[in-house]
Amino acid sequence: MLPPDISGVELSPDEIARFSRHLILPEVGMEGQKRLKGASVLCVGTGGLGSPLLLYLAAAGVGRLGIVDFDVVDHSNLQRQVIHGTSWVGKPKIESAKARIHEINPHCQVDLYETALTSENALEIIRPYDIVCDGTDNFPTRYLVNDACVLLGKPNVYGSIFRFEGQATVFNLDAESPNYRDLFPEPPPPGLVPSCAEGGVVGVLPGIIGVIQATEAVKIITGIGTTLSGRLLLFDALKMSFRELKLRPSPERPVIDKLIDYQEFCGVGGTAPGQEEAGAVETISVGELKTLLDAGGDDIVLLDVRMPQEAEIATIPGAVLVPLDQIENGTAIEQVRELAAGKRLYAHCKLGGRSAKALIALKREGIEGINVTGGIDAWSQEIDPSVQRY
């Protein structure tokens, strides 16, 4: 249980009516509700995980919520980021989230940080809060949140999602608890784990994991139940199954005594999604590709390495679909070799990451090619708006 000072916390008649279903729970009661009102929680990210987190923490009566995000609402967010609405497309997510939170609980103080969390600002932003909830979707920020929480002694309620699977736990609940580095001592190679923008995610999944995170935060604040500290909860939506893994502090875990350059630590050269491996291959812009295609040369092959279901949404005219997995497992190597024989090979995907991986795999087989920076998404934005974005 957190030790917020509730000596001066009172519930108004409106709050007593609003939270009456909590107040009649023996495990919560008046004291527990005052603890919720006196507590503060920082949510890093207002995406798929942050949306249900913030909605339910506000509805539960948490008195102060901090939100860190610098993105704007996009149509593609609305399938899962339920705190945002269509009228907020193109506007800052943190403003959208604040407006919705105040619709749910006008008594909640909402602090906005429209910035990326960095090694320079993380300690200052996190310090005033009792709990941090990690709703991020990239490894550099997850390590940053973890290390800052360790340095400041803050519980870190963690969740992650991908396609149909999610996981959740509580890190750093006390000095003896495991932290993120016990789960992932080293970050995976850049580009190995696709983002949701490239790999996809079923819309209800972040709702389930985000609500689990919110539940853990409420339990930590009120001191009820048993938290997920020391346990990693794994959820498979297709099988509708939960299972647990034990998570213990590793004796080989490095001592965290300062914040570092987490982009460098994770081997990420840039911040744009899908561009982690772009530096490993020769590149061309979509504008340059358009010029080559318009010239009508018959010595050009444009390879589309996305999945077939993506090609059903949109394609660049003339591109040949050869999915990345068929290149990586070797089944399409000879097909590509024949396509590229005596021709200039270019490759694209949605954003540029998978096509870079494909070209690296092809290069090992003696097939050279050039990556289209930004992929079909950049083509849609810069060349042909009639090509559907997704």
N, C-alpha and C positions, 0 to 999 in steps of 0.2 A: 504494500500500500504506500502510495506517495504521501508525503507529509505537508500538503498545502495547509496554510494557516486558514482555518475556517471560523476562527473566533468572531470575525466581523461579517461573516457571510449570512445573509438572510434571504429567504424565499418570499417573493411577493405573492399576493393572492392569485394573480394570473399564473405565476410559475407553479404554485401548488396545484392549481387545476390542470395545468399543462402536463406536469410530471406525476400526476396522481397514480398512474399505474406503476411507476417506480416506487413511490412512497409507501405503497401497501405491500411491497416485497420486503420480507424480513431481512434479506441480505443487503438491501439498499437502504430503505427508510429515509428519514429526514437527514441523518448524518451523511449517508452515502450521496444523496442528491446535493447536499452542500459541498461535498468534496468534488463532485463533478463541476459545480458552478465555480469553485475556487481553483480548478485545475486549468492548465494551459497545454495545448498540443500543437506542435508544428507539423504540417503535412508538406512534404517535398514532392510537388507534382500534383496537378489537378486533372490527370488523365483518367484512364480506365480504373485504376486503383484509388486515386485520390477522390474521384467523384463519390462513390458510395461511402468512403471513409468520412469525408466532410459532411455529407448529408446525415449520416447516422450519429456522428459525434455532436453535431449541432442539435439534432432532434433529442439526443440523450441529455442535453443540458450542459455540455462542457462550456465553461464561461469564456474561454479565450482560445481562438483558433488562429494560427499563423499559416499563411499559404505562400509557398515559393514556386513561382512559375513565370516564364517569360514568353510563352507561346500565345497564339490567338486561336480562337475556335474555328475549326474547319468542318465542312460537311462530313468528311470521313470520320470525325470524332463521334458523331451523334449516335452511331450504332452501339456504343458502349459507355461513353462518357456522359452519364445520365444527369449530371449536375448542370449541363449546358443545354441550351435550346436553339432552335433554328434562328430566332431573332438575334442571337448573339454571334452568329457566324461573322468572322472577320474582326471581332473585338477581343480584347484581352481576356484570357481564361480566368485570371484572378478576379476581375471585375464581375464576370458572369457568375463565378462561384460565390462571391460575396453577396450578390443580389439574391441568389437562391437560398443561401444560408439564412439571411435575414427574413425571408419569407417563411422559413421553417421555425426559426427561433430569433426574434428581434432582440432578445436579451444578450445574445452572444457578441462579444467583441471580436472583430475580424481584423487581423493585421496582414497587410499585403506587401510582398517583396517581389516586385516585377524585375527579376534578375536571375541569371544562372547562379547556382550555388557553386562557389569556387573555394580554393584553399585560402584565398585572401579574406572572404567574407563569412565563411561557414561558422566559425566559432562565435562571431558577433551575433549572427542571426539565430543560432541554435540556443545560445546561453540562457535567454530568459524563459525558456519553455521547460515544462516538466517531462514531456515525452516527445519523441520524434517518430513519425510514421513515414516510412520510406515507400513512396509511390512512384519511384523512378523506373526507367526502362533501359538503363545503360550501366555498364560495369564501372566506368570511372566515377560516376556520381554515387553509386552504391558503396564503393570503397571509401569515398570521401565522407559520406554520411556516417558510415560505421566508425571511421577513425575519429571524427569529430565527437561522436557520442561517447566513445571510449575516453577521450581526453577530458570531456566535460562531465562524465559520469551520468549520462542520460540513457534511459531505456530506448531501444530502437526496435520498433514494431515493423517487421519486414514482410513483404509479399512480392511475388513475381508471377508472371503469367506468360504463356506461349501456346498458341493454337487452342488446344482443349485441356491443357494441363496447367496447374498452378501449385504454388507452395507458400507456406507462411510459417513464421516462428517469431520469437521475441529474443533479441540479442541484448547483451549488456544490462540485464535486469539488476545485477549486482556485481561486485568485484569478482565473484567466482563463476559468473555466467559465460557461456560461449559467445563469440561475436562472429561477424560475417567472415572473418579470415579463418575461422575454424571450419566453415562450410566450403569456402573457396580460398585456399591458401595462396593460389596464384590465379590471375585472370586467364580465361581461355584465349587462344590466339585470336587476333582481330578477324572479324568476319565469320568465325566458326559458328556462332550463334546468331541467326538472323533476327532482326528486329521484327516487331509486330507489323510494321509497315511493309515488310517483305514476306514474312512468314504467315501473317494473318493471325486472327484471334476471334473465337466465337464470342459474341457480345456479352453473354450472361456470365462468362467466366470471371472477368475482373470484378463483377458485382459480388460474386460468392467470396472471392479472396479478400476483397476490400472490406466486406462486412465482417469477415473473420478478424481482420486487423482492427477494425473498430471495436469488436467485442473484446479483444485482448487489451486495448487501451482502456476501456471502461473497467475491466477487471483489475488492471494495475492501479487505476485511480481510486477505486472503491475498496480494494483489498479483498475481493471475493473470488472464490473458485481457485483453480490451478491454471497458471498460464502455460504457454507453449515454450517457455524458457527451457532449453535442453532437449527440446523435441522439434523435429522438422515435420510439419504436416504436409502431405502430398495429396493432391486432389486430381482425379481423372474424370472429366465431365462426360466423356463417351461411355465409360464403364459405370459412371456414378459411384465411384469408390474413393474412400479415404484410407490412407495408411500412414504410419508414423515411422520415423527413423530417429534413433537416439543421436543427440549432438552433444559432444563433450569438448571442453577446452583442450587444445592440443599443446603438449609440452614444447613443441617446436614453433609455436606461434610467435611471430616477431613482436618485440615490445613496441608499442605505439607511443612515441614521445613527441611527434610533430606531424603536421600535415605536409604532404608532398605534392609533386606534380602527377596527378592521377591519370591525365591523358597519356603522359609518357609511360607511367607504370603499366597501363593497360595496352600500350603499344598502338594507341590510336593517334594517327597523324593529324586528323581534322575532326570537326564537330558535325559535319553534314552526314545524315544517315546514309548508309550504304557506300561510303567513300573510304572505308578503312584501308582497303587494299589497292585503291586506285593508283597510289604511287609506285606500285610494283610493276606496272605495265605502261606502255605508251598509250596516250589518250588523244581524243579528238572531241571537239565541242559539237553540239547538235547543229549549230550554224554551219560549221565546216562540213559536217556530214551532208547537210541539205545541199550545199554547193556541189559536192561530188555527185550526189544522186541526180541533181538537175542537169549536170553535164552529160548524163546518159551513158557513162562508161559501162561497158559490159564486163569489165574486169573487177567488179566490186561484188562481194558477198556480204550481206548484213545478217548476222546470226542473232536470233532472239532466244535467250537462254532462260526465259521465264517458264512458269508452269502453264499447261494448256488452258486451265481455267482463267488465267490472267489474260491470255491471248484472246479469249472469248469476249473480254471486256473491251480491249483496244489493241491495235497493232500499228506498226509503222509499215506503210505499203512496201512490199517487196522483200520484207524480212522473212528469213527461213527459221521456223521454230525448232530448236533442239534444246530441250530442257537441261539445266545444269546437272541434275543428278545422273543423266545418261552420259554426260561427258566425264563426270567424276568417277563413275563406276566402269568406264571404258567401253560401254556398248555402242556409243555414238562416235567414237574416235575416227573410225574409217569413213563413216558418212561425212564427217567434217573435213577429213583429209581430201576426199573426192571433191567436195564443194569448193575447197580453198585451192585446189590444184591450179597453178598458173594465175591466180587471182589475188586481189587484196582483201583480206578478211577483217571485218569490223564486227564487234559484238556489243549488244546492249541488253539490259534487263529493265527493271523499274527505275532504279536509282543509280546504278553503277557498281554496286558491290558484288553482286553475283556474277556479272559479266567479267569483272576483273578476276574473280576466282576461276571462271571457266577458261580464261585466256592463260592463266598461270598453269592450269592442268594441261591445256593444249600445248603450251610451250615445252613441257616435259616430254611431249610426244613428237617434238620437232615441228610443231605448227605455230607459226607466228601470227599475231593479230593485234588490232588496236581497239581500245575500249572507248565506248561512247559515254562521255562524262554526263552524269545526270539522268541517263537512260530515257525511257519513254515519257517519264514525268517531265523532264526538261523539254523534250520534243513538243509535248502538249502545251507547255507554258510559253515557249519561245518561237516555235515554228508553226504548229497547226493546232489551234484551240479546239477544232472539231474532234480531235483525238481525246477520248474520254479519260479524265484523270480518275484515279481510285486510290 
